[in-house]
Amino acid sequence: MGRWVMKKMDSDHARNKHRKTSALLLAAACAAFTGDSARAAIVAGEPPDFSDSAAAPTDLGPGVQVVTGSVSNSDIRDYFKVTGLQPSVPFSINVTFTPVGTQQGGTLAILSSSGFPIDSEFFLNDPSPRTLTGIVPADGILIGAADSIEAGGGAYSFSNVPEPAAAALAAAALATLARRKRKDPSPL
């Protein structure tokens, strides 16, 4: 065989190997993504009551996108945690606090797993939506906190909670496939 034929065969073998790798990466990412979302709830809320302890927040697991609850004079604090998030990426979580009665209010916050405040908003007789922003910590865990003021309380919601890390893996796999497709227009 000529040199050109051998190089062509090596090139075809390498291309097929990359195609198989890309296909496996995409399949694994899709399986992980659908597995996480199939096992975890999309919306989590009370009852049962969320933990009153920042040291032991209610674990909602990965995949939760909306969290709802309420705080009052008899249930002053709620803490919950969402896990499996893509570390070191920005997040933007929409929050609302609907006061009950007059002079009602509270604070909604996002904390790291060590309890360090990332962002918070104070609400007093103002149900206007707000946005909490920050960077997902290296451990991929965010803790949501809701506190009632002394004389008040109300219903709260956290929405647009970041997707689990599997979503980022699926996006990376799709980007890899698209990049390979541009380089080599032949079918997989």
C-alpha positions as CSV (number, residue, x, y, z in Angstrom):
1,M,0.0,0.0,0.0
2,G,1.1,3.5,-0.7
3,R,1.9,6.0,2.0
4,W,-1.2,8.1,1.0
5,V,-3.5,5.1,1.5
6,M,-2.0,4.4,5.0
7,K,-2.4,8.0,6.1
8,K,-6.0,8.0,4.8
9,M,-6.8,4.9,6.8
10,D,-5.2,6.3,9.9
11,S,-7.2,9.5,9.4
12,D,-10.5,7.6,9.0
13,H,-9.7,5.5,12.1
14,A,-9.0,8.6,14.2
15,R,-12.2,10.3,12.9
16,N,-14.3,7.3,13.7
17,K,-12.8,7.1,17.2
18,H,-13.6,10.8,17.8
19,R,-17.2,10.2,16.5
20,K,-17.7,7.3,18.9
21,T,-16.2,9.3,21.8
22,S,-18.5,12.2,21.1
23,A,-21.6,10.0,20.8
24,L,-20.7,8.3,24.1
25,L,-20.2,11.7,25.8
26,L,-23.5,12.9,24.6
27,A,-25.3,9.7,25.6
28,A,-23.7,9.8,29.1
29,A,-24.6,13.4,29.5
30,C,-28.2,12.9,28.4
31,A,-28.6,9.9,30.7
32,A,-27.2,11.8,33.6
33,F,-29.4,14.8,32.9
34,T,-32.6,12.8,32.4
35,G,-31.8,10.6,35.4
36,D,-31.4,13.6,37.7
37,S,-34.5,15.3,36.6
38,A,-36.5,12.1,36.7
39,R,-35.5,11.3,40.3
40,A,-35.8,14.8,41.8
41,A,-38.8,17.0,42.2
42,I,-38.9,20.2,40.1
43,V,-41.0,22.1,42.7
44,A,-40.4,21.6,46.5
45,G,-42.5,23.2,49.2
46,E,-44.0,23.0,52.7
47,P,-45.5,20.9,54.3
48,P,-43.6,19.3,55.8
49,D,-41.9,22.3,57.4
50,F,-38.3,23.0,56.3
51,S,-35.6,22.8,58.9
52,D,-35.2,25.7,61.4
53,S,-31.4,25.1,61.6
54,A,-28.8,26.6,59.3
55,A,-26.5,23.7,60.4
56,A,-29.0,21.1,59.2
57,P,-31.0,22.5,56.3
58,T,-33.7,20.4,54.6
59,D,-31.9,18.6,51.7
60,L,-34.0,19.0,48.5
61,G,-31.3,17.3,46.4
62,P,-30.5,18.1,42.8
63,G,-33.0,19.3,40.1
64,V,-35.3,21.5,42.2
65,Q,-36.1,24.7,40.3
66,V,-38.8,26.3,42.5
67,V,-39.0,26.3,46.3
68,T,-42.1,27.7,48.2
69,G,-42.8,28.0,51.9
70,S,-43.8,30.4,54.7
71,V,-42.5,31.8,57.9
72,S,-44.4,33.4,60.8
73,N,-44.2,34.1,64.5
74,S,-44.5,30.4,65.3
75,D,-42.1,29.3,62.5
76,I,-39.5,32.0,62.3
77,R,-36.9,30.4,60.1
78,D,-36.6,28.0,57.2
79,Y,-33.5,26.5,55.7
80,F,-33.2,24.2,52.7
81,K,-30.3,23.1,50.4
82,V,-30.0,22.3,46.7
83,T,-27.1,20.1,45.7
84,G,-25.4,18.9,42.5
85,L,-25.1,22.4,40.9
86,Q,-22.4,23.3,38.4
87,P,-19.6,24.9,40.6
88,S,-18.2,28.4,39.8
89,V,-21.0,29.5,37.5
90,P,-23.1,32.6,38.1
91,F,-26.7,32.2,39.3
92,S,-29.7,34.5,39.3
93,I,-32.5,33.4,41.6
94,N,-35.9,35.2,41.6
95,V,-37.4,35.6,45.1
96,T,-40.7,36.9,46.4
97,F,-42.0,37.5,49.9
98,T,-45.8,38.1,50.2
99,P,-46.5,39.6,53.7
100,V,-49.5,38.4,55.7
101,G,-51.3,41.3,57.6
102,T,-49.7,44.6,58.4
103,Q,-46.1,45.4,59.3
104,Q,-45.1,41.9,58.0
105,G,-41.8,41.0,56.4
106,G,-38.7,39.0,56.4
107,T,-35.4,38.3,54.8
108,L,-34.6,35.8,52.0
109,A,-31.0,34.8,51.4
110,I,-28.7,32.4,49.6
111,L,-25.8,31.0,51.6
112,S,-22.9,28.7,50.9
113,S,-22.8,25.3,52.6
114,S,-20.6,26.7,55.3
115,G,-23.2,29.4,56.1
116,F,-21.4,32.3,54.4
117,P,-24.0,34.8,53.0
118,I,-23.8,35.1,49.2
119,D,-26.8,37.5,48.7
120,S,-30.0,38.5,50.5
121,E,-33.0,40.8,50.3
122,F,-35.1,42.3,53.1
123,F,-38.9,42.6,52.6
124,L,-41.2,44.8,54.6
125,N,-44.8,45.2,53.4
126,D,-43.5,45.0,49.9
127,P,-44.2,41.9,47.7
128,S,-42.2,43.2,44.8
129,P,-40.0,40.4,43.2
130,R,-36.3,40.7,43.7
131,T,-33.3,38.8,42.4
132,L,-30.5,37.2,44.4
133,T,-27.2,36.7,42.4
134,G,-23.8,35.2,43.0
135,I,-21.5,32.4,42.0
136,V,-22.2,28.7,42.8
137,P,-19.6,27.6,45.4
138,A,-17.0,24.9,44.5
139,D,-19.0,22.2,46.3
140,G,-22.1,22.8,44.1
141,I,-24.4,23.5,47.1
142,L,-26.6,26.5,47.7
143,I,-28.6,27.0,50.9
144,G,-31.8,29.0,50.8
145,A,-32.8,30.9,54.0
146,A,-36.1,32.6,54.9
147,D,-36.4,34.6,58.2
148,S,-39.5,36.3,59.6
149,I,-39.2,39.6,61.3
150,E,-40.4,39.7,64.9
151,A,-43.9,41.0,64.2
152,G,-44.4,39.4,60.9
153,G,-44.3,36.7,58.4
154,G,-45.5,35.7,55.0
155,A,-45.2,33.3,52.1
156,Y,-42.0,33.1,50.0
157,S,-40.7,31.6,46.8
158,F,-37.3,31.0,45.3
159,S,-37.5,30.3,41.5
160,N,-35.1,29.9,38.7
161,V,-32.8,27.8,40.9
162,P,-29.8,26.7,38.8
163,E,-29.9,23.4,36.9
164,P,-27.9,20.5,38.1
165,A,-24.4,20.0,36.8
166,A,-25.6,17.3,34.4
167,A,-27.3,20.0,32.4
168,A,-23.9,21.6,31.9
169,L,-22.4,18.3,30.9
170,A,-25.1,17.8,28.3
171,A,-24.5,21.3,26.9
172,A,-20.8,20.6,26.7
173,A,-21.4,17.4,24.9
174,L,-23.7,19.1,22.4
175,A,-21.1,21.9,21.9
176,T,-18.4,19.3,21.2
177,L,-20.6,17.5,18.7
178,A,-21.4,20.8,16.9
179,R,-17.7,21.7,16.8
180,R,-16.8,18.3,15.4
181,K,-19.7,18.5,12.8
182,R,-18.3,21.9,11.6
183,K,-14.8,20.4,11.1
184,D,-16.1,17.2,9.4
185,P,-19.4,17.5,7.6
186,S,-19.6,13.7,6.9
187,P,-22.4,12.0,8.9
188,L,-21.7,10.2,12.2
